[in-house]
Amino acid sequence: MTIDSHWKGFPPELAGCSLDAAILQDKRLLNGDFLMPVALLKESAIEQNIRSMQAFAKAAGVELCPHGKTSMSPELFARQLGAGAWGMTAATAHHVRLYRQWGVRRILLANQLVAPADISLVLDLLIADDFEFFCLVDSPEGVERLAEAVRHKGLDRPLNLLLEIGASQGRTGVRSIEGSLALGRRIAHEAGVLALRGVEIFEGIYASSGRGPAAAEAMLDEMAGIARRLLHEGLFAPGEIILTGGGSALFDLCARQLAAVDLDGHATVVLRSGCYVTHDHGTYAAALEAIRARQSETFTAELRPVAALEVWAVVQSLPEPGFAVVSLGKRDVGFDTDLPRPIWHFRPDMGMPRPVGDQLRVTKLYDQHACLEGTHGLMVGDLVGFGISHPCSTFDRWRAIPVVDDHYRMVDIVTTVF
């Protein structure tokens, strides 16, 4: 792969260079080598986050199947799997296709296959013996569509299904215990074509609710009860029984409660958290503090995430006292949960960036500009580094991101495919 001239932020003279050759060019943010704005990943933080979350999962007795939609980066996937991830979580059939191209051998599709083309794509991929796949289902109609497609395709192994449990006014998922059991019986009726391999929830629907933890715990209790009843009726296919949940905000509750569920020794608990790979300066920083507040120090001892993703911009104008305009906007950084937060200030005579503290704040984003208010003593030409909230919606604005060391020297490059 070579540096594409369409990749924003990269030094223009690197266009056409191989990634390996570009990394050897000693390009540094603080030397003014990068176009503005530019998104950066800090190598030390990425490494710490991946190792930290994997260590937490091991200590909690659960597996980690990170949601790849956070980064959609084959390079980051490889690092997560290399550190011991059980597999990767996908959101769409298109994701499944990409993951397979990147060599992922176990994929949990945290979604349902309903459209004919989606079903056909996945079943064609399942012809490969080295591919293990799971998807969700919540209705008899969904079961019938999948069973018919598997029979039509002539697949020589059953399609692994996870029964999805939902909540009122939430997303997909069966809404009652009796409905879950009836669906389990319907899947079992298609033995040899379909295989019920576990139960799934997404407790993250409660993440922003004031009653979030209590509601999530109740949902997990219901999930455990349904799993026990499905086991008692003999509705699970042979093999491990997967219990999976764990968005990036309430994953501690899943790890704690599901690891305690006894399914005659066959339960495998799988967390799907994905945003840990970069952490952030907003949503997930707050979520981590909440986790530390509700769990013991022993339980959270391995959780040491550090914000890895920053977006840098140059001060373009100081048109009014206490007001600055910088070269970063909606096309460069996520703003779906919080506005970006100024965290660093740099000019060449400083040597290294200095923390901003609470002296600056973003008040408005335009397509290509951010408005800052505060009294930090900015000058035209200064650089400001921003922390972000909810990394998913920043990653999808960049086709490639330089990875830098703690002195902001480029040491690697990751690509994305959204």
MARFIZA-260852 format. One record per residue (C-alpha): x, y, z. Coordinates in pm, 1 decimal, m for minus. Layout:
<recs>
          x          y          z
          X          Y          Z
...
</recs>
This chain:
<recs>
          x          y          z
        0.0        0.0        0.0
      116.8      353.5      m75.8
       26.7      693.0       66.4
     m272.8      825.2     m124.8
     m271.9     1194.0     m212.1
     m640.7     1194.8     m111.7
     m552.5     1115.5      250.3
     m602.8     1443.4      432.0
     m347.9     1561.3      682.7
      m49.6     1372.0      539.9
      258.1     1564.3      419.9
      215.7     1619.9       42.5
      567.3     1495.5      m36.6
      476.2     1149.1       93.3
      215.9     1088.7     m178.8
      301.1      767.5     m359.4
      544.4      646.7      m91.2
      497.0      304.1       56.5
      379.1      309.4      415.7
      706.4      161.0      535.7
      908.5      422.3      345.0
      688.7      705.2      471.6
      735.6      599.8      833.2
     1113.0      630.6      789.6
     1085.9      995.8      679.4
     1085.0     1126.6     1038.8
      771.5     1336.5      993.2
      672.1     1528.5     1304.8
      361.3     1724.7     1394.2
      559.1     1975.6     1601.6
      789.7     2053.4     1307.1
      493.0     2164.2     1097.8
      515.4     1862.4      864.6
      143.2     1775.3      853.4
     m139.8     1949.7      674.4
     m405.6     2094.8      904.4
     m627.2     1957.1     1038.3
     m487.3     1612.5     1111.8
     m610.9     1323.8     1324.9
     m344.3     1136.2     1520.5
     m326.2      817.7     1725.7
      m76.5      788.2     2007.9
      114.0      460.3     1992.0
      172.6      428.9     2366.3
     m197.0      479.8     2442.3
     m317.3      232.5     2177.7
      m80.8      m32.8     2314.3
     m187.0       29.7     2672.9
     m558.6       25.4     2590.6
     m546.0     m303.4     2401.3
     m338.2     m478.5     2667.9
     m540.4     m328.6     2951.4
     m881.6     m438.6     2820.6
     m754.9     m785.1     2734.6
     m614.0     m817.9     3087.1
     m946.8     m704.8     3235.1
    m1135.5     m966.5     3032.9
     m898.5    m1241.4     3143.9
     m922.2    m1140.8     3509.3
    m1302.9    m1127.0     3488.2
    m1321.6    m1471.3     3326.9
    m1476.3    m1351.0     3001.7
    m1379.0    m1330.7     2634.2
    m1338.5    m1010.3     2433.9
    m1486.5     m974.0     2086.6
    m1432.4     m602.6     2012.0
    m1685.3     m420.7     1799.3
    m1491.5     m331.3     1486.8
    m1727.3      m52.3     1380.4
    m1533.0      178.3     1613.1
    m1228.5      197.8     1387.4
    m1294.1      m22.4     1082.0
     m916.4      m45.9     1063.5
     m748.5     m371.1      955.9
     m428.1     m268.8     1131.6
     m603.9     m212.9     1463.4
     m803.4     m534.9     1421.2
     m477.4     m727.1     1380.3
     m342.1     m576.1     1699.6
     m657.6     m657.4     1896.1
     m664.9    m1016.1     1771.9
     m292.2    m1053.3     1828.2
     m340.2     m951.6     2190.9
     m588.4    m1235.4     2242.8
     m932.4    m1117.9     2130.5
    m1177.2    m1408.6     2085.1
    m1302.0    m1262.7     1756.6
    m1438.2     m938.6     1611.8
    m1792.0     m801.9     1623.6
    m1950.6     m670.1     1304.3
    m2256.6     m453.5     1246.5
    m2351.8     m533.2      885.0
    m2304.7     m799.9      620.7
    m2071.0     m559.0      443.2
    m1856.6     m552.2      756.3
    m1850.1     m932.3      759.3
    m1718.7     m934.2      402.5
    m1445.8     m682.6      490.1
    m1345.7     m868.8      805.7
    m1300.3    m1189.4      608.6
    m1083.8    m1005.6      355.7
     m871.9     m893.6      650.6
     m834.0    m1251.1      773.7
    m1071.2    m1249.1     1071.9
    m1171.6    m1609.0     1140.3
    m1442.9    m1565.4     1404.3
    m1709.6    m1298.7     1357.9
    m2009.2    m1215.5     1572.3
    m2260.8    m1012.2     1373.3
    m2439.5     m809.3     1641.7
    m2732.3     m767.5     1407.9
    m2985.7     m970.5     1215.2
    m2963.5    m1109.9      862.6
    m3290.3    m1040.5      684.2
    m3225.3     m897.8      334.1
    m3172.1    m1176.5       76.5
    m2843.8    m1032.0      m51.2
    m2706.4    m1002.9      303.9
    m2797.8    m1362.3      384.2
    m2650.3    m1491.1       58.6
    m2322.8    m1303.6      109.6
    m2266.2    m1454.6      454.1
    m2366.7    m1806.8      352.7
    m2122.4    m1793.5       61.6
    m1846.0    m1695.8      306.2
    m1939.0    m1986.2      533.0
    m1825.9    m2232.6      269.5
    m1474.8    m2177.2      409.5
    m1400.9    m2426.4      687.3
    m1186.8    m2183.3      886.8
    m1469.0    m1931.5      937.9
    m1684.4    m1934.4     1251.7
    m1985.5    m1704.5     1240.8
    m2275.3    m1604.5     1466.0
    m2571.1    m1373.1     1401.7
    m2882.9    m1262.3     1587.4
    m3248.5    m1347.7     1544.3
    m3563.1    m1228.8     1724.3
    m3862.1    m1353.6     1524.6
    m4012.4    m1670.2     1372.0
    m4010.3    m1491.5     1036.3
    m3638.0    m1433.6     1067.0
    m3582.7    m1799.4     1154.6
    m3783.1    m1911.7      851.4
    m3593.0    m1683.8      612.4
    m3258.3    m1808.5      739.3
    m3356.8    m2175.0      738.9
    m3488.5    m2153.5      384.1
    m3172.5    m1978.1      265.9
    m2941.7    m2236.2      427.5
    m3135.4    m2521.4      268.5
    m3133.2    m2347.9      m69.5
    m2759.2    m2284.3      m49.2
    m2692.7    m2645.7       45.5
    m2459.5    m2545.0      328.7
    m2306.4    m2850.7      493.0
    m2318.1    m2706.4      844.6
    m2584.7    m2520.4     1042.5
    m2592.0    m2143.2     1074.9
    m2510.0    m2037.1     1431.5
    m2774.6    m1814.6     1587.2
    m2790.6    m1610.9     1905.8
    m3135.9    m1538.4     2040.6
    m3160.0    m1162.7     2082.3
    m3336.4    m1022.0     2386.6
    m3455.6     m663.2     2369.8
    m3627.8     m408.8     2589.6
    m3939.7     m198.3     2552.9
    m3878.0      109.9     2337.8
    m3527.6      m20.9     2268.1
    m3392.2     m174.5     1951.6
    m3441.9     m523.6     1808.0
    m3486.1     m824.1     2034.1
    m3760.3    m1046.3     2178.7
    m3963.6     m857.8     2437.9
    m4083.6    m1141.3     2664.7
    m3963.0    m1456.7     2835.0
    m4233.3    m1669.4     2673.5
    m4155.4    m1519.2     2334.5
    m3788.7    m1608.4     2381.0
    m3868.6    m1967.7     2471.0
    m4106.8    m2004.0     2176.6
    m3837.9    m1872.8     1943.5
    m3582.8    m2110.6     2092.8
    m3816.3    m2401.8     2020.4
    m3864.6    m2279.0     1663.8
    m3487.2    m2267.3     1608.1
    m3443.3    m2613.7     1761.5
    m3702.4    m2743.1     1515.1
    m3456.0    m2655.8     1238.5
    m3174.0    m2865.1     1388.4
    m2911.4    m2943.0     1125.4
    m2996.4    m2623.6      938.8
    m2985.3    m2372.4     1223.1
    m2811.5    m2400.2     1559.8
    m2907.6    m2203.0     1869.4
    m2567.6    m2123.2     2019.8
    m2649.6    m1862.8     2281.6
    m2827.6    m1549.8     2394.8
    m2747.1    m1183.4     2321.1
    m2842.6     m843.8     2462.2
    m2733.9     m485.4     2413.3
    m2753.5     m327.4     2755.7
    m2600.6       m9.3     2613.1
    m2946.9      125.4     2533.9
    m2950.2      227.7     2899.8
    m2607.4      391.3     2898.5
    m2738.2      749.1     2888.5
    m3031.5      686.0     3120.7
    m3036.9      792.4     3483.3
    m3155.8      443.5     3572.7
    m2899.9      287.0     3339.4
    m2708.5       50.9     3569.9
    m3019.9      m75.1     3750.4
    m3208.8     m127.2     3422.2
    m2910.0     m303.4     3267.2
    m2875.5     m532.0     3569.4
    m3243.9     m625.7     3544.7
    m3200.1     m699.1     3174.0
    m2899.9     m919.7     3249.0
    m3095.1    m1108.7     3516.2
    m3372.1    m1175.9     3265.3
    m3117.8    m1290.0     3008.3
    m2964.6    m1535.6     3255.4
    m3306.7    m1675.2     3344.0
    m3397.2    m1726.2     2979.1
    m3066.1    m1898.9     2910.4
    m3124.7    m2140.4     3199.4
    m3472.8    m2225.7     3071.4
    m3346.9    m2278.7     2716.5
    m3081.2    m2512.0     2855.2
    m3335.1    m2697.5     3070.5
    m3549.0    m2762.6     2761.5
    m3246.3    m2884.7     2565.9
    m3284.3    m2615.4     2299.9
    m2918.0    m2518.1     2266.7
    m2708.3    m2690.6     2002.3
    m2405.7    m2890.1     2122.7
    m2096.2    m2693.8     2223.8
    m2030.0    m2381.2     2422.8
    m2325.7    m2157.5     2504.9
    m2247.2    m1795.0     2433.5
    m2380.0    m1519.4     2656.8
    m2291.3    m1188.1     2500.8
    m2341.9     m821.5     2577.9
    m2119.9     m536.8     2673.9
    m2122.4     m208.4     2493.4
    m1846.8       34.5     2586.2
    m2026.5      201.6     2880.3
    m2177.7      m75.1     3096.7
    m1953.6     m368.4     3009.3
    m1854.9     m411.4     3373.0
    m2208.1     m518.6     3460.3
    m2205.4     m778.8     3183.2
    m1869.0     m913.3     3292.3
    m1969.8     m932.9     3656.6
    m2319.2    m1080.2     3621.3
    m2282.0    m1307.3     3320.8
    m1960.0    m1467.0     3445.0
    m2161.4    m1587.6     3743.9
    m2427.2    m1763.9     3532.7
    m2409.0    m2143.0     3565.3
    m2507.4    m2330.8     3249.7
    m2364.8    m2667.7     3350.9
    m2015.1    m2552.7     3267.7
    m2093.5    m2468.0     2903.5
    m2124.6    m2086.3     2923.9
    m1877.9    m1859.8     2746.7
    m1927.1    m1491.5     2822.1
    m1832.6    m1260.5     2534.8
    m1798.9     m882.6     2571.3
    m1833.2     m673.6     2255.1
    m1691.2     m340.0     2376.1
    m1500.9     m160.7     2101.1
    m1431.5      200.3     2197.4
    m1167.5      100.5     2451.3
     m914.9       81.3     2166.6
     m880.1      460.3     2173.9
    m1086.4      557.6     2478.2
    m1172.7      932.1     2464.3
    m1194.4     1263.0     2648.9
    m1574.8     1259.7     2682.5
    m1838.3      986.9     2679.4
    m1615.7      694.4     2768.0
    m1394.2      886.2     3005.8
    m1712.1      958.3     3204.5
    m1828.0      597.0     3167.8
    m1497.7      473.0     3309.7
    m1533.2      697.2     3613.6
    m1882.7      556.3     3668.5
    m1747.1      201.8     3641.9
    m1479.6      277.7     3901.0
    m1743.6      426.3     4131.3
    m1971.5      121.0     4124.4
    m1710.6     m156.2     4121.4
    m1432.8     m254.0     4357.8
    m1073.4     m150.0     4299.2
     m983.3     m516.4     4261.9
    m1239.2     m566.7     3983.5
    m1123.6     m262.0     3789.0
     m751.4     m295.2     3860.8
     m663.4     m387.0     3501.3
     m867.1     m104.4     3346.3
     m616.5      169.9     3267.0
     m730.5      322.2     2935.9
     m574.2      639.5     2800.8
     m721.3      867.6     2534.3
     m532.2      784.9     2214.1
     m716.1      979.8     1943.4
     m650.0     1352.5     1897.4
     m734.8     1594.0     1617.4
     m503.5     1893.0     1567.1
     m574.8     2225.7     1399.1
     m408.5     2563.4     1346.9
     m532.1     2895.0     1483.3
     m640.9     3090.8     1175.5
     m791.7     3405.3     1318.7
     m835.1     3604.9     1640.7
    m1107.7     3842.8     1524.3
    m1231.0     3943.0     1872.2
    m1082.3     3942.8     2223.5
    m1116.0     3599.6     2383.4
    m1237.6     3446.4     2055.7
    m1040.9     3228.4     1812.7
    m1120.1     3039.6     1493.9
     m926.3     2721.3     1416.3
     m910.1     2497.4     1109.8
    m1120.5     2207.1     1233.6
    m1486.7     2139.2     1166.6
    m1770.8     1892.7     1129.8
    m1593.8     1722.5      838.1
    m1298.9     1635.2     1063.5
    m1427.0     1542.1     1407.9
    m1728.9     1375.6     1566.3
    m1984.0     1594.7     1740.8
    m2276.8     1354.5     1789.3
    m2237.0     1330.7     2167.6
    m2006.6     1618.7     2264.7
    m1813.7     1895.0     2093.1
    m1438.0     1840.1     2070.7
    m1243.2     1952.9     2374.5
     m921.2     2159.5     2350.0
     m651.7     1976.4     2545.8
     m315.2     2093.5     2405.3
     m159.7     2423.1     2294.8
      164.7     2442.4     2100.1
      392.5     2696.6     1938.2
      755.5     2624.1     1842.7
      915.7     2808.3     2133.6
      733.6     2581.9     2380.5
      930.1     2270.2     2291.8
      635.7     2040.2     2370.8
      257.9     2094.4     2382.2
      118.7     2232.7     2705.6
     m213.6     2136.4     2864.4
     m495.0     2383.3     2807.6
     m696.4     2298.4     3117.3
    m1034.5     2469.7     3129.5
     m919.5     2793.1     2968.5
    m1058.5     2716.8     2622.1
    m1379.8     2563.7     2497.1
    m1539.6     2500.8     2160.6
    m1864.5     2691.9     2128.4
    m1957.4     2611.2     1769.2
    m1853.4     2390.8     1478.5
    m1891.6     2478.6     1111.8
    m1801.9     2244.1      827.3
    m1433.9     2346.4      833.2
    m1402.0     2579.9     1131.5
    m1431.5     2563.8     1508.6
    m1502.0     2866.0     1729.3
    m1312.9     2881.2     2057.1
    m1374.4     3105.8     2351.4
    m1131.5     3163.4     2637.6
     m826.3     3353.5     2753.4
     m538.3     3118.1     2683.8
     m322.7     3368.6     2495.5
     m342.7     3208.3     2153.5
     m162.0     3353.0     1851.6
     m233.6     3307.0     1480.9
      m33.8     3004.1     1366.9
      m45.3     2823.3     1703.8
     m155.4     2459.4     1706.2
     m438.1     2331.1     1923.8
     m485.8     1962.6     1992.0
     m840.4     1842.6     2057.4
     m971.7     1543.2     2245.1
    m1287.8     1381.7     2113.6
    m1594.2     1206.0     2250.6
    m1729.0      881.0     2102.2
    m1439.2      778.7     1873.5
    m1658.3      599.4     1615.5
    m1777.0      927.4     1467.8
    m1426.6     1066.8     1429.4
    m1267.2      757.3     1276.4
    m1518.6      756.4      990.3
    m1396.9     1099.1      876.4
    m1041.9      978.2      804.9
     m922.9      725.6      546.1
     m582.9      698.4      713.0
     m443.2      820.4     1044.4
      m78.2      866.5     1141.2
       31.0      691.5     1460.6
      276.7      899.5     1660.3
      507.0      850.7     1955.1
      489.7     1067.9     2266.2
      692.5     1337.1     2087.5
      445.1     1341.9     1794.0
      681.5     1171.9     1549.0
      502.7      943.5     1302.2
      590.4      579.5     1375.8
      307.1      396.8     1197.4
       m7.2      447.5      988.8
     m351.3      289.2     1022.0
     m611.3      287.5      747.1
     m989.2      276.8      772.9
    m1267.6      147.4      548.4
    m1611.9      293.9      612.7
</recs>
